[in-house]
Amino acid sequence: MAINITTKEVDLLAPNAEAARNGLELSKKNLSNLSKSADGTLIFGECAGSGKNPYHCSADYQDEKAPVFRCSCPSRQIPCKHVLGLLYAYASGQVFKAADIPENIASKRAKIEQQQEKKENDKTKNSVNDIPKNTKARLNALTKKTEAQLAGLEIAEKLIRSIVQTGLSSVDAQFKITFSEQIKQLGNYYITGIQTAFNDLLLEIGEVKNDRYIHTIDKVNYIYALLKKSRKYLTAKRENPELIELNSPIEEQIGYAWKLTELMQHGLWEENAELIELSFYNYDDAARREFVDESYWLDLCSGKIYKTMNYRPYKAKNYIKEENSFFDVLHIKELYTYPGDINPRVRWNEFSIKKITPAEVQKAYSFAANNYADLVKTVKSSMKNPLMDKNPVALIGLHKAFILGNHVVLEDESGNKLTLKDSDYFDNTIENTLQTLLSPEMKGFSMAVMFENNIESGLFSARPLSILTGEKIIRLLY
């Protein structure tokens, strides 16, 4: 078997754009002793660096779904620029001579096989048909954790009361410093999600201009609702340590990080899912101190729309792969779904890629909502809950489009209308471009949209993310 990889696929492997550029430059002049194994699953070579001796780099595709990249350089990026240079050289057709697999790589391959065997055994133990029972010691530990969370909740409740009693307009620099120090304490009580909500509030207060506190008040209301729901939930959990809420994201909102094995144990997984990406966007989440890559995906089997969130902490942004737009079909062996609402978050490990076909675009269209009134009713009902997603995404069928004032308006076959509008959620604008893409008659087309209820103007609208024609997907956000 020979490694089959294109330059475009190497681009996608790069942790960031800078690493890709550096790797491409190295592939043109810094590589030597380019070699490949007899079975074609391994390529390796040397790459000149800043030191006296070259770095030894390799790309191991023994498991083509989970390739392993190695380099003797000190970089923590995976793959590093030297391995990327090796891959670019291979993808561009440079000559790699047949050679024996280096002994150190053969040894590492053996260790990986042992680890994989252990992983499969552990997976069998944790299968949905063999859920481990909570021991007395574990239940005691869960109870102690819940007690700690409730103690942290008392601090959080005092914090929100203090800021309300002080008054948003009276929050000065000294108050912010004191408040920030108090927020840090919440991290000691297993309620990091609540801690993030307070950090977000503090940042919002700092952005207030001309005494316009409407968005700040909205965040205060969110925290009040979160603390109320958390107290009710954690009080019940103290009495029953095994209690798990699977119909809402409250565990994550409090601060819990789900493990994939736990999602499997609770039945929140499926096999052989096929997803197409409807949109991609990345942003800076200052409250979490992380960059976030956010994508929305349509499941071609169920019609559900999921989202993925790739978090890159500030301190590790150069070492965690930055995601990018994806234009093919992902076939996923095991899809794990987090508790959530309209667009639950998902994750996966193993996947394969295939080119999207017009038939699959047509299948996606079959899931579009053609009655705007019913869809809007469902979305607004979800939005009324302050703890639910304020910007859910849906796929809608297109029938008619026209200009009304400064906005594009869609109309379904029953005459129900939906206003399209740029969103404060995104930096880029699309309304002017959209007017050139849409025509009065658009039967057979569909559109992925993100809903928004503007709390200042009261306007309920939808922000276009992509248009699905009869044959392809036109990205409006990527």
N, C-alpha and C positions, 0 to 999 in steps of 0.2 A: 504494500500500500504506500503510495506517495502522498506527501502532504500537499493538499490543494488549497492554496490561499492566495487571495488577490490583494493588490495594494489598498483597495478600499477596505477590505477586512482588517488589514494591519492598522489602518487609520482608526478603526473602531476599537482595536485592542489598546491603543495608547491611553495612558492615564489622563493626559491632557494634550492640548494642541502644541504646547512647547516641546513636550517629549517627542511628539510625532515629527516635528520639524527637525529636531536634533538627530533623531534616528535616521531620517531620510538623508541628511547630510553625511552622517557616518557611513551609510551604505555605499556612498559614492567613492570614498577614498581611504577609510580607516580600517577596513576589514582584511583579514588574511587567513590562510589555511581553512578555507570554506569546505566543510565536509558534511556528509550525510550517511546515515546507517544503511546497511544492505536492504533492510525491509522498508526503508523510506519513512520511518516514523520519527526520526530524530535528525535535526540539523544542528551543527555546532561550528564554532570557529573562534577566531581571536579578533579583538578590536583594540586598536591603539587608543590609549587614554592620555591623561596628563602625566602619569608616572612613567618609570623606566620600563616596566614590564606590561605587556598587553593584558587585557581582561579576557577571561575565557567565558564565552556566552553560548547558550544553547536553547533550543525550543523543542520540547518533547511532546509529540502528538501520539504517543502510544494509546492514550484515550483521547480521541479527537474531539470529544465533547467537553473535555476538561484538560486542555493542554497545560504543561508545566514549563515555566520559563525560569532559567537559572543564569546567574552571572556572578563572577568573582569580585565585581565592583562593590563599593560600600553603599550604593544607593538603595533606598527602601521602596522605590517605585517598582511596581511589577505590572508589565515588563518594563525594565529600565531602557534607556535610550540605546544601549549597546545591543540588547536583544531585539529591539525594534529595528535597528540597523540591519541585523542579521536577517530578520523577516522581510524587510523591504528588498534586500539583496536577492533573497530567494524568489519573492513575488515578481521581481523585475527580470528574472531569467538568468541571473549570473550563474556561473558554473560551480557546482558543489561536487567534489570528488567522493567516491565511496570510501568509507573507512570504518574500522571497528568502533563499537560503542565504548567510550572511555570508561575505565573501571569505576570511577567515582559516580558516574551517572547510572551505571548498571546496579550499583549498590543502593542508590537512592530509589531506583525503580522498584527494587525488592521491598524496600520499606513502605513505599506507597501502596503496593499490593497488600501488604500485611495490614496497613491502616484501613484500606478499603474493605477487606474481609471483616475487620472488627466493626466497621461502620454498618455493614450489612447485618451482622449479628445483632448489634444494638438496635437497628431499625426493626428487626423481627421481634425483639423483646418489647419494643414500644409500639407495636402495631395496634390498629384500632380494635383488634380482637383480643388483645392482651394488655389492657390498661393497668399499670401497677397501682396497687392499693396504697392509700396514704397510711403510713405507720403512725403510731402514737407520737413518736418523736417529731415527725414531720408536721403533724397537726398542731403540736405545741409550738413549733417554730412559726407556723403560719399565724397562729393566734398572737404570738409576740410581735410579729411584723405588723399585724393589723392594729394592735394596741399602739405601736409606735406611729403608725400613719394617723390614727385618731388624735394622738398628742400633737403631731405636726399640723393637723387640721385646726386645732385650737389656736395655734400661732397664726395660721393663715387667716382665720376668721377675725382675729384681733387686728391683723394688718389691713384688711379691707375696711374694717370699721374705722380705723384710725385715718385712712386717707379720705373717707367720706365725711367724717366729722371735721377734718381739717378744711375740706373744701378744695376741689380741683384747682380753682383759681388762686388758692393760697399756698400751693405747693411751691416752695422755694428750693434753692440749691442745697441748703443744709438738710432740709427734710428729705430730699432725694438721696443724699449720702447715707443718712440714717436708715431710710427705707430700704436702700440697696443692701446694706449690711444685714438687715433683718431677713430679707429675701434669701440671702445665702444660707441662713440657718435651715430653711426648708429642705435643703438637699440632704440633711441628716436623718430625715424621717420617711424615706422611700416614697416621696410625693414629688418627684422631679417634674412631672407634667404640670402640676399646680404651680410649682416654682417658675416654670417657663411662662405660664400665663401671667404671673406677676411681673416678670421681666418685660414681657410684651407690653403690659400696661404702663410700666415706667418709661419705656421707650416712646410710647404713644404720647404720654404727657409732655415729653421733651419736644415733640413735633408740633404741638398745638400752636396755631397762629391766629391772631385776632380774636382770641377768646372763643374759638369754635371747638367746643368740647363734645360734639355729638358722637364722634368715633371713640373718644375716650370713655364716654358714658356707656357705649355699647360694649366695650371691653370690661368695664366694671360689672355690667349686668351678666356678662358671660362668667366672670369669676364667682359672682353670687350664686348663679345657677349651678356651677361646677361644685362649689363647696357644699351646697344643699344636697345635691345628688350624691356626692362623695360621702357625706356624713350618714345619709340613709343607707347607702350601700355597704359602707365599712361597718356600721353598727350591726347590720344583718350578718355580715361576714364574721364578725367577732363571735356571734352565736353559732354560726355554721362555717367553720374554716374552709370547707370544701366548696363553698358557694362560688360560682363563676358566672358572670354576666356575658352571654354570647350574642345578645341581640343589640348591643350598643358598644361604643368604643370607650366606655367609662374606665376600664382597667388601664388602657393606654393614656387616657386623659389624666388619670391620677399619677401615672408614672411607671406602669409596668411594661417590660419589654418581653413580648411573646417569643417563645422558642418554637421552631418549626415542628418539633416532635409533639409539643403541647397542642398545636393547632390540629395536627393529625389525630391525636387522641380524642379531641372533641369533635371530630368529623368535619373540620373546616378545611377540606382538601378535596381535590378531584384529580383524576388521571386523564392524560391525553387531551389537554386543552389546546385550542388553536386561537391565538390572539393576533389582532392587527392594531397597530398604534394609531390613534386618532390625533394626538397632539403631544408635544414635548415642550417643556419650559424649565429654565433653572433660575433660581433666585437666592438672595442672601437673607437667611433667617437670623437676624441679629439677636433675637431673644434666646435662641438655642445656641448661638455662636457657631452656626453651621451653614454651608451652602447646600441647597436642596435641588436635586434633579427630579422633576415631577412629570410623569407621563400618564395619559389616559388610554386604555386599551379596550377594544371590543372583542368579546368572546364569540367566535363564529359558531359555537355550538349552542350557547344559551341566549345570546343577545345581551348579556349583562355587560355593563361598562365598569371596569375596575381602574384603580390608579396604583401606580408604583411610586415610591419615594426613596431616592438614593441620597443618604445623608453624608456630607463630607465636612467634618469638623474643621474649623479654621486651622488648628495646629497640625492637622494631617491632610490638608487639601491636596498636597503634592503627591501623596502616597495612596490615595484612594481614587480609583478610576472615575472620571467624569463621564456620565452617560451622554448620549446624543440621540438625535432623531433616528427612528428605525422604519424602514420602508418595505420590509418583507413580511411574511407570515411566520410567526413563532409557533412551533409545535412543542408544547411543554409536557414533559413526562409526568410531573407532579406539580399541581398548582395549589398553593396554600393561601387561604383567605383569612384576613384578620377580622374580628368583630367590627362591624361598622354599620353605615346606613345605606344611602342610595348608591354610592360608589365606594365600596369597601376596598381597602388596600390589599394587595396580593404580593406574593414572592414566589420564586422558584429557583431551582438549582440547575437541573439539566434541561437543555432544549436543543432543537435543531431548527434550521432555517430553510425556507423554500420561497421561491418567487411568488408574489401575489398575482392572481389571475383575475380577469374581468368577471368570471363566474363567482369568485369569492367577494368581489366588490358588490355584485348583485345580491349575494346572500346577506351581506351586511345591510343593504338597503331594506331587506325584508323585515329587519328588526326595528326600523324607524317608526316613531310615533306620528301618526297622521292626524290625530285629533288633539290640537293644541290645548283645548279647554281641559280635557282629562289630565293631560300631562302637567299643566300649570297648577291644577288643583293639588296633585300629588306632591309637586315640588314645594309649593307654598306651605302645605301642611307640614312637610319636613322642616322647612325654614323657621317655622314658628317655635320650634324647640331650640332654645339658645345653645344647646350642646351639640346640635347636629351641624353638618357641613353647610356653610352659608353660600357656597358656590358649587352646587351639584351640576353634573354634566349628563347630557342626554343626546340621543340621536333622533332627529326629527325629519319627517318627509317634507319635501318642498313642492309647492303647487303654484303659488303666485308670489311675486315680489314687486314692491313699488316704493317710491320715495315719498316720505311724509315729513315735511320740515327738513331737519338736518339728518334724519335717520332713515335707514332701510327698514321696511315693515314687511313681514311675511304673512301670508294668509293661507289657511288650509281649505280643503274642499267644502267645509261647513261654514266658512266665513269667519272663523276665529282668527284673530290677529296676534302677532308677536313682534315686538320691537327689537331690532338688532342694534347693539350699541357697544362702543369700546368700554372696557372695564378698567377700574382703578387697580384691579388685581394684577394687570400686566403693564409693562412699560411701553410696548409698541402699540401703534394704532392701526386699524384695519378698515374703518368705515369708508374712506375714499376709495380704497382698492376694491372693496366689496361691491361698490356701485358699478364698477366696470365688469365684474365677474358674473353678476346675477342678471337674468333676463326676466321679463314679465311671466313667461311660461317656463316652468322648470320641472315638469312632471318626470318622474323616474330618478330625480336627484334627491340626495339627503344631505343633512348638515349636522355635524357635531357641534353642540353649543354648550356654553357654561352660563348658568343662570345667575342673576344678581338682583337683589332688591336694594336699591340705593336708599340708605337711611336718611339722607338729607333731602332729596327730591321726592322720594316715595315712588320713583319710577321702577317698575319691574321690567327687566329686559334680559336679553340673551347675548352673549359675546360669541361670535362664530370662531370655531377652532379649526375646522376643516370642512371641505365640501366633497361629497362622494358622488362622482358622476357615474355614468353607466359602466365605465371601464377603469377608472383610476381614482385616487384620493389626492385632492389638492390641499396641501397644508397651508393654513393661514397663521399657524403658530408653531414654530420649530426652532 
